[in-house]
């Protein structure tokens, strides 16, 4: 399992090239077998979640980033389906509000971090600030950062500082007990085209499609370069990036769930063990309940 998972890992401190990763890999698995495996993994995740909640020493933050139609929403739904909603929180980040623009770019993401014992899922994340904003640097002007009142001033040093901020942010929260998993759902341009056409042809999916989908698709090369740089700069041992082949949604969901389950195993979580005095009291309560009339 670990060898298979490492296939999707973006190594820390290395420059990655997306062309070296597959969008359609599914090993030797068939869809039917993969779905059966996913069901089994979900059961394990449910148990891990209970221990995470009971131990109350760590939290888990799962980040999803991708191009449009890569399957982020369905991946979130499938990961969530095996978990207790009371122990999870999901945030889907949109364009910052006026109030959010009054703070630094990490502020709203800090507020959305999961509490100890909980799993947080961020559908899009603070990485939008080095992805969409990298492709559209004019968006940075909305932040009104002193010294950056002109797009021409947003240079390599600006992005270097922003990557530093992200790494420091993630180092801080992992040091406080949050385990971070970052997933880039890597869909091919051809598969995105098919999914866009499906949204157009199916009336029940028309609402998912917008003119901006075509506008952003035309910038595919720019986005791939932005993803390569962001992943290369911020995949660390304490907050790794996984590049998930997303042309086959069932395989992407299975792989994400397997990586999450493997991470839980490494955390070595345990149910709390009561002290002898507390255990003795429990025996007393048990006796009292059993002798009730």
C-alpha positions in Angstrom: 0.0 0.0 0.0 2.7 2.5 1.0 4.6 1.9 -2.3 1.4 2.6 -4.3 0.6 5.7 -2.3 4.1 7.1 -2.8 3.4 7.0 -6.5 1.1 10.0 -6.0 3.3 11.9 -3.5 5.0 15.1 -4.5 8.4 14.7 -2.7 9.4 17.5 -0.3 12.1 19.9 -1.6 11.9 18.7 -5.2 10.8 20.5 -8.4 7.8 18.5 -9.8 6.7 18.2 -13.4 3.0 17.3 -13.9 3.8 15.6 -17.2 5.6 12.9 -15.0 2.3 12.2 -13.3 -0.7 10.4 -14.9 -4.3 11.7 -15.0 -5.8 8.3 -15.9 -3.8 5.8 -13.9 -5.8 3.1 -12.1 -3.3 0.3 -11.6 -4.7 -3.1 -12.3 -8.0 -2.3 -10.7 -11.4 -2.5 -12.4 -14.2 -0.1 -11.4 -16.3 -2.8 -9.7 -13.4 -4.0 -7.6 -12.4 -0.4 -6.8 -15.8 0.5 -5.5 -15.9 -2.6 -3.3 -12.5 -1.6 -1.9 -13.7 1.9 -1.2 -16.6 0.5 0.9 -14.1 -1.4 3.0 -11.9 1.6 3.5 -14.8 3.8 4.5 -15.6 1.4 7.4 -12.0 1.7 8.6 -12.1 5.5 8.3 -15.3 5.5 10.5 -13.4 3.7 13.2 -10.4 6.0 13.0 -12.6 9.0 13.3 -14.1 7.7 16.5 -10.6 7.3 18.0 -9.5 10.7 16.7 -12.6 12.3 18.5 -12.0 10.3 21.7 -8.3 11.0 22.0 -8.9 14.7 21.3 -5.2 15.5 20.7 -5.1 15.9 17.0 -7.2 17.3 14.1 -7.0 16.4 10.4 -7.2 19.0 7.6 -7.9 17.7 4.1 -7.4 20.2 1.3 -8.8 19.7 -2.2 -7.5 21.8 -5.2 -8.2 21.2 -8.9 -9.3 22.6 -12.2 -13.0 22.9 -12.8 -14.8 19.6 -13.3 -12.0 17.6 -11.8 -14.4 16.1 -9.2 -13.7 18.0 -6.0 -17.3 18.1 -4.9 -17.9 14.4 -5.5 -14.6 13.5 -3.8 -15.7 15.5 -0.7 -19.1 13.8 -0.7 -17.6 10.3 -0.9 -14.9 11.0 1.7 -17.6 12.4 4.0 -20.1 9.6 3.4 -18.1 7.2 5.7 -17.7 9.7 8.5 -19.9 11.0 11.3 -21.0 14.5 10.3 -20.8 15.6 13.9 -17.0 15.2 13.8 -16.5 16.9 10.4 -16.6 20.4 9.0 -16.5 21.3 5.4 -15.7 24.7 3.9 -16.0 25.7 0.2 -14.0 28.9 -0.3 -15.3 31.4 -2.8 -14.1 34.9 -3.8 -13.2 36.7 -0.6 -15.8 39.0 0.9 -15.3 42.7 1.6 -14.6 41.9 5.2 -12.2 39.1 4.3 -10.2 41.5 2.1 -9.7 43.7 5.2 -7.4 41.0 6.6 -4.4 39.1 5.4 -5.0 36.3 2.9 -4.6 33.5 5.5 -7.1 35.0 8.0 -10.3 33.3 6.8 -8.5 30.0 6.4 -7.2 30.2 10.0 -10.7 30.7 11.2 -11.8 27.6 9.4 -9.3 25.2 10.9 -10.7 22.1 12.5 -10.8 21.8 16.3 -9.0 19.0 18.1 -10.7 15.7 17.5 -12.3 16.8 14.2 -11.7 16.4 10.5 -11.8 19.6 8.4 -12.3 19.5 4.6 -11.4 22.6 2.6 -12.8 22.6 -0.9 -10.4 25.1 -2.4 -8.2 26.7 0.2 -5.5 29.3 0.9 -3.8 27.9 -2.2 -6.2 29.9 -4.4 -3.9 32.8 -3.5 -1.0 31.3 -5.4 -3.0 29.6 -8.1 -5.9 31.8 -9.4 -4.1 34.9 -8.2 -0.9 33.8 -9.9 -2.8 33.4 -13.2 -4.7 36.6 -12.5 -2.3 38.8 -10.5 -4.8 41.7 -10.8 -6.8 40.0 -8.1 -4.0 40.7 -5.6 -4.7 44.4 -5.9 -8.0 43.8 -4.1 -6.0 43.0 -1.0 -4.6 46.5 -0.9 -1.1 45.4 0.3 1.2 48.4 0.9 3.7 48.7 -2.0 1.6 46.5 -4.4 -0.7 49.0 -6.0 0.3 48.0 -9.5 0.3 44.5 -11.2 3.8 45.2 -12.5 5.1 45.2 -8.9 3.8 41.7 -8.2 7.1 39.9 -9.1 8.9 36.7 -8.2 9.8 38.1 -4.8 6.2 38.6 -4.0 5.3 35.0 -4.8 8.4 33.7 -2.9 7.2 35.6 0.2 3.7 34.1 -0.3 5.0 30.6 -0.5 7.1 31.3 2.7 3.9 32.5 4.4 2.1 29.3 3.5 4.9 27.0 4.6 5.1 28.9 7.9 1.4 28.8 8.4 1.3 25.0 7.8 4.3 24.4 10.0 2.6 26.3 12.8 -0.6 24.4 12.7 1.0 21.0 12.3 3.1 21.8 15.3 -0.1 22.3 17.2 -1.4 18.9 16.3 -3.2 19.3 13.0 -2.3 16.7 10.4 -2.5 18.2 6.8 -3.2 16.3 3.6 -3.3 18.2 0.4 -4.8 16.7 -2.8 -4.5 18.0 -6.3 -7.1 16.2 -8.4 -5.2 16.1 -11.7 -7.6 15.9 -14.6 -6.7 16.0 -18.2 -7.8 18.7 -20.5 -9.6 16.2 -22.8 -11.5 14.8 -19.8 -12.5 18.3 -18.6 -13.9 18.9 -22.1 -16.0 15.8 -21.9 -17.3 16.8 -18.5 -18.1 20.3 -19.6 -20.0 18.9 -22.6 -21.9 16.6 -20.2 -22.9 19.6 -18.1 -24.2 21.4 -21.2 -26.1 18.4 -22.6 -27.7 17.4 -19.4 -30.4 19.9 -18.2 -30.0 18.7 -14.6 -26.3 19.8 -14.8 -26.7 23.1 -16.7 -26.4 25.0 -13.4 -22.9 23.7 -12.9 -21.6 25.4 -16.1 -20.7 29.0 -16.4 -19.0 31.2 -19.0 -15.9 31.5 -16.8 -15.3 27.8 -17.2 -14.4 28.4 -20.9 -12.4 31.5 -20.0 -10.3 29.7 -17.4 -9.9 26.7 -19.7 -8.2 28.8 -22.2 -5.5 29.5 -19.6 -4.8 25.8 -19.0 -1.0 26.1 -19.5 -0.8 29.0 -17.1 -2.7 27.1 -14.5 -0.5 24.0 -14.9 2.6 26.1 -14.4 1.1 27.7 -11.3 0.2 24.3 -9.9 3.7 22.9 -10.5 5.3 25.8 -8.8 2.9 25.9 -5.8 3.2 22.1 -5.2 7.0 22.2 -5.6 7.3 25.1 -3.2 4.9 23.8 -0.5 5.0 20.0 -0.5 6.7 19.3 2.8 7.2 16.3 5.1 4.7 17.8 7.6 2.2 18.9 4.9 2.6 16.8 1.8 0.9 17.2 -1.6 -0.6 14.2 -3.4 -1.2 14.4 -7.2 -4.3 12.2 -7.7 -5.2 10.9 -11.2 -8.7 12.2 -11.6 -9.9 11.1 -15.1 -11.5 8.1 -13.4 -13.5 9.5 -10.5 -13.9 6.2 -8.8 -10.2 5.7 -8.6 -9.5 9.2 -7.4 -12.0 8.6 -4.5 -10.5 5.3 -3.6 -6.9 6.7 -3.6 -7.8 9.7 -1.5 -9.6 7.4 1.1 -6.6 5.0 1.1 -4.1 7.8 1.7 -6.3 9.1 4.6 -6.6 5.7 6.1 -2.9 5.1 5.9 -2.3 8.5 7.5 -4.6 7.6 10.4 -2.6 4.4 10.9 0.7 6.3 11.2 -0.9 8.6 13.8 -1.2 5.6 16.0 -4.2 7.0 17.8 -5.6 5.2 20.9 -8.8 5.3 22.9 -8.1 7.1 26.2 -7.4 4.7 29.1 -8.8 5.6 32.5 -6.8 5.7 35.6 -7.2 2.9 38.2 -9.3 5.1 40.5 -11.7 6.0 37.6 -11.9 2.3 36.6 -12.8 1.4 40.1 -15.6 3.9 40.1 -16.9 2.5 36.9 -17.2 -0.9 38.5 -19.1 0.7 41.3 -21.5 2.3 38.8 -21.9 -0.9 37.0 -22.8 -2.8 40.2 -25.3 -0.1 41.1 -27.0 -0.4 37.7 -27.1 -4.2 37.8 -28.7 -4.3 41.2 -31.4 -1.8 40.4 -34.9 -3.0 41.1 
